[in-house]
Amino acid sequence: VRLVESGGGLVQAGEALRLSCRPSGIITSEFNRMDWCWYSQAPGKERELGASVGGSRSTNYADSVKGRFTISRDSAKKMVYLQMNSLKPEDTAVYFCNALKDTLDWGQGTQVTVSS
């Protein structure tokens, strides 16, 4: 399985982005079984878990993104999304998706840069 993230870019504070993650090569049953999540890695910092979505579509968020970010999954398309609203300069990071428990090889991520 190869994780392919996309949707990042350069935006101004207060704007929105929608990130997409495609676990290329995964079969539907495996996709549905797994809990999926988004991580962020800011320059010089450790990778941090930001949001996760379970098979039942239950979600959890880090306090820093709660109320602004929404994670979702589409089983038919085998895609994971992160809707990012009200972006802040401190959200600037490379964003990665992965399975929450059965960690897969990391993709290249997608860069999000928020200017003030």
C-alpha positions as CSV (number, residue, x, y, z in Angstrom):
1,V,0.0,0.0,0.0
2,R,1.3,3.4,-0.9
3,L,-0.1,6.5,0.8
4,V,-0.6,9.5,-1.5
5,E,-1.5,12.8,0.1
6,S,-2.6,15.9,-1.9
7,G,-4.4,19.2,-1.5
8,G,-1.9,21.3,0.3
9,G,-0.9,24.7,-0.7
10,L,-0.2,28.3,0.4
11,V,-3.1,30.2,1.9
12,Q,-3.7,33.2,4.1
13,A,-4.8,33.0,7.7
14,G,-8.5,32.4,8.0
15,E,-8.8,30.5,4.7
16,A,-9.5,26.8,4.1
17,L,-8.0,23.8,2.5
18,R,-9.2,20.2,1.9
19,L,-6.5,17.5,2.0
20,S,-7.0,14.1,0.4
21,C,-5.3,10.8,1.1
22,R,-5.5,7.8,-1.2
23,P,-4.1,4.5,0.1
24,S,-3.1,3.2,-3.3
25,G,-3.3,-0.6,-3.6
26,I,-5.4,-1.2,-0.5
27,I,-8.4,-3.6,-0.8
28,T,-11.8,-2.4,0.3
29,S,-12.1,-4.7,3.3
30,E,-8.7,-3.6,4.7
31,F,-9.6,0.1,4.2
32,N,-12.9,-0.4,6.0
33,R,-11.2,-2.3,8.9
34,M,-8.7,0.4,9.6
35,D,-8.9,3.5,11.6
36,W,-7.4,6.4,9.6
37,C,-5.7,9.6,10.8
38,W,-3.9,12.7,9.8
39,Y,-0.6,13.8,11.3
40,S,1.2,17.1,10.9
41,Q,4.9,17.8,11.1
42,A,6.0,21.4,11.5
43,P,9.6,22.3,10.7
44,G,12.0,21.1,13.5
45,K,9.2,19.3,15.3
46,E,8.0,15.8,15.9
47,R,5.1,14.4,13.9
48,E,1.9,14.9,15.8
49,L,-1.5,13.2,15.5
50,G,-4.2,15.7,14.6
51,A,-7.3,13.8,13.8
52,S,-8.5,10.2,13.5
53,V,-11.6,8.5,12.1
54,G,-12.8,5.0,12.9
55,G,-14.7,2.5,10.9
56,S,-17.9,3.7,12.5
57,R,-16.9,7.2,11.5
58,S,-16.3,8.2,15.1
59,T,-13.7,11.0,15.2
60,N,-11.2,12.4,17.6
61,Y,-9.2,15.6,17.3
62,A,-6.2,17.2,19.0
63,D,-7.2,20.3,21.0
64,S,-5.3,22.5,18.6
65,V,-7.6,21.7,15.6
66,K,-10.9,20.9,17.4
67,G,-13.7,22.9,15.9
68,R,-11.7,23.9,12.8
69,F,-10.7,20.6,11.2
70,T,-13.0,17.8,10.1
71,I,-11.7,14.3,9.2
72,S,-13.8,12.0,7.0
73,R,-13.6,8.8,5.0
74,D,-15.2,7.5,1.9
75,S,-15.3,3.8,1.8
76,A,-16.6,3.6,-1.8
77,K,-13.6,5.7,-3.1
78,K,-11.2,4.4,-0.4
79,M,-10.2,8.0,0.4
80,V,-9.6,9.9,3.6
81,Y,-10.1,13.7,3.8
82,L,-9.2,16.5,6.1
83,Q,-11.2,19.7,5.8
84,M,-9.2,22.5,7.3
85,N,-11.0,25.7,8.1
86,S,-10.0,28.9,9.8
87,L,-6.3,28.1,9.2
88,K,-3.7,29.7,11.3
89,P,0.0,30.3,10.7
90,E,0.8,27.7,13.4
91,D,-1.0,25.1,11.2
92,T,2.0,25.4,8.8
93,A,3.4,21.8,8.4
94,V,3.7,18.8,6.2
95,Y,0.5,16.7,6.6
96,F,0.6,12.9,6.4
97,C,-2.2,10.3,6.6
98,N,-1.7,6.8,7.9
99,A,-3.6,4.0,9.6
100,L,-3.9,4.6,13.3
101,K,-2.9,1.2,14.5
102,D,-1.5,-0.8,11.6
103,T,1.0,1.9,10.6
104,L,1.8,1.8,6.9
105,D,4.9,3.1,5.1
106,W,4.7,6.9,5.2
107,G,3.9,8.8,2.1
108,Q,5.5,12.1,1.1
109,G,2.9,14.2,2.7
110,T,1.5,17.4,1.4
111,Q,2.8,20.9,2.4
112,V,0.4,23.4,4.0
113,T,1.7,26.9,4.5
114,V,-0.4,29.5,6.2
115,S,0.7,33.1,5.9
116,S,-0.4,35.8,8.4
